[in-house]
Amino acid sequence: MAGNGAVKVKIDKVEKIYSGRNGDMVALNGVSLDIMENEFICVVGPSGCGKSTLLNVIAGLLEPTSGAVYVDGKEVTGPGPERGVVFQQYALFPWLTVLKNVQFGLKLQGVGEAESKETAMKYLKMVDLEQFADSYPKELSGGMKQRVAIARAYAVNPQVLLMDEPFGALDAQTRTQLQSELIKTWQDQKKTCFFITHDVEEAVILATKVIIMSARPGRVKKIVDIDLPYPRTQEMKMEMRFLDLKSYIWGEVYQEYLEVRK
Amino acid sequence: MDIYKAAAGGKNGDGAQKRVKIFHTVFYPQMDLNLRPGANSDRANVRRITGDGGLKAQPQGCKKAGGNYMNTKKKNRPFWSQIPNGAWMGLSLVLAVLLWIFIASTESGGVVFAEPWEVFSKLVGKVKDGTLWPHIYVSLFRVIAGFSLGFVISIPIAFLMGWYAPFRNLVAPWVQFVRNIPPLAYIPLVITGAGVGEKAKVIVIFIASFLVLVVTIYQGVCNVDATLIKAARVLGATDKDIFFKVVIPASTPFILVGARLGLSASLTTLVAAELTGASKGLGMMIQKAQGYYDMATVLLGILIIGIIGMLMEQLVKFLERKLTGWQETVQ
């Protein structure tokens, strides 16, 4: 249901090998994946399967050992404003107010003070934090910080949003709430999303497609289409179809986890 | 393994589905509690903490709550915890003066320590005849000139060390080497090179403060959170942007700590610097008074240097509060 058929991000046989003191470690072993426009991809897999490495390669923060990533057919050679990133550790600039954090990317692009402020306020409103515009990050809770980070990523209007376990450090309640907000935001302003999580339930409720990655070396093990209807609600988590998908994916991930244990 | 089998087989049949359902009602019985529209933990937290929903009120709110809690177990609270800081300061000062009077009144202590009123009358005398101010002025000038030079030069050097490995590998051993040499040891070299004028004193103070500053700021540059640099980069920051908009602000707390330590190093080196031969300066005043066995003047010089040090420290602390109030602090 999502996407209009155009390939937005093409991951082409990406391989990433870290060479360390104890020899080479293959983090990604020829990962290929086509992400359609406006798809919401969730990537699940056991720890150390290269999920974050893959995200960093797409973001242009890491160079693949071989293979390449293409966004709109153009090869990724470094970070770019058309790809926004939300980090697990929020990564807000602690010396800037909430508003200035959201303005940061806009100002780098040369947008003037008044205009960037207006845009930033619009996105702060989107995450329901406009009353905290002049607060510093230290005055916010973890969930609020992450909402600022999401607003900051949205403000520069990227076409692809990369999220590296953004809700991983939050408590269960806040996490559920931010999931609902993210679904709503994505529905209002469609973007291609690439979302990494440990939480299978989170993956199923958010995604149009779940990518299951295999244990080290990381490969795409399975792609599961999530055919739950929109608008998605938290109540769906009790529905049979959701539980089916969840337990199926959970089983696949658990198998990989056992592989790692071996 | 059983749970895994049940879950993995969820697609295969009614029996398995039933098991999954049971699995869920067992493990997520309170799920619907989380789904209440009002279950907004963030906002609920803020409201609970601040009472009035305003974030500005948070610190007071926290303090008050803590205070009330403490009051309920009053007997565990020591009496001195209610004395305000200013009173402690005064008490400390009074005690120091009393101790001073006591030592000065003893036979062996009296040889070293002139009595407080003696030092005070020296102060009044020197202020009246105008001989004190030039000493203070000249010394302050040397400290500020040497320190400012050290500050301005240490920042680019420290950032280069943090930023470019080749530069760090070359320069870090030099810094480590010179750092452990007391300034008195290289004063002959400075005098030979720069003569006995103002230049020599400023150079000695410069070296002392520069070393402290470089080491501290370099630590700060190394400690910049890599995620912040990544975050800036994906928002489109160039190397220059990252340097000015991320690395410098992130290192500001370390720069200020460096400034505090550097100022203190400058003052402690002052007397040594003025040993290089000076006609004016607090260190010189102390040196000269020693020749006349004038312990009151020596003490006066020591007191003034100490007070200048404390004032400078307060100034930097004030700047810290102004510039780095954004830091998360552990209380």
Interface residues (C-beta under 8 A of the other chain):
Chain A: A59 G60 L61 P79 G80 P81 R83 G84 V85 F87 Q89 A91 L92 F93 P94 W95 L96 F104 G105 L108 Q109 F132 S135 Y136 P137 K138 E139 S141 G143 M144 R147 R152 V156 D171 A172 Q173 T174 T176 Q177 Q234 E235 K237 M238 M240 L243 D244 K246 S247 Y248 W250 G251 E252 Y254 Q255
Chain B: Y4 A6 A7 A8 G9 G10 K11 Q17 V20 K21 F23 H24 Y28 M31 N34 L35 A39 N40 S41 D42 N45 V46 L55 Q58 D225 T227 L228 K230 A231 A232 R233 V234 L235 G236 A237 D241 K245 V246 P249 A250 T252 T324 G325 W326 Q327 E328
